[in-house]
Amino acid sequence: MAFQLIVLYHHPESTAAFDKHYDETHAPLAARLPGLRAYTVMRPAPAQGAQPAYHLVAVLTFDDQQAFNTAMAGEEGKAAVADLANFAGAGVTMLTGPAGAVL
């Protein structure tokens, strides 16, 4: 069963600086994780004029939990986690678990 890491990025002080670092540095780091099968990013839109709960949501999918664990324990995983301090000062919430399709 597929296994996912979902990263919910809190609103940064400077969205321009955050987006630049994420797009040019962090996303390429994360994209090099071994065993990564899919990587999607969404920047939530305001709902009825209200600020969304998160600035950015990233979903990384692996074949299974072992592939995820291996990726995160390796050099690429450690580099991606260490890079969070360089741009995600407002904080992140990370969720992991098995993923399946509803439809």
Helices and strands as residue ranges (DSSP letters): E 3-9, H 15-21, I 22-26, H 27-31, E 36-42, E 56-62, H 65-73, H 75-83, G 84-86, E 92-98
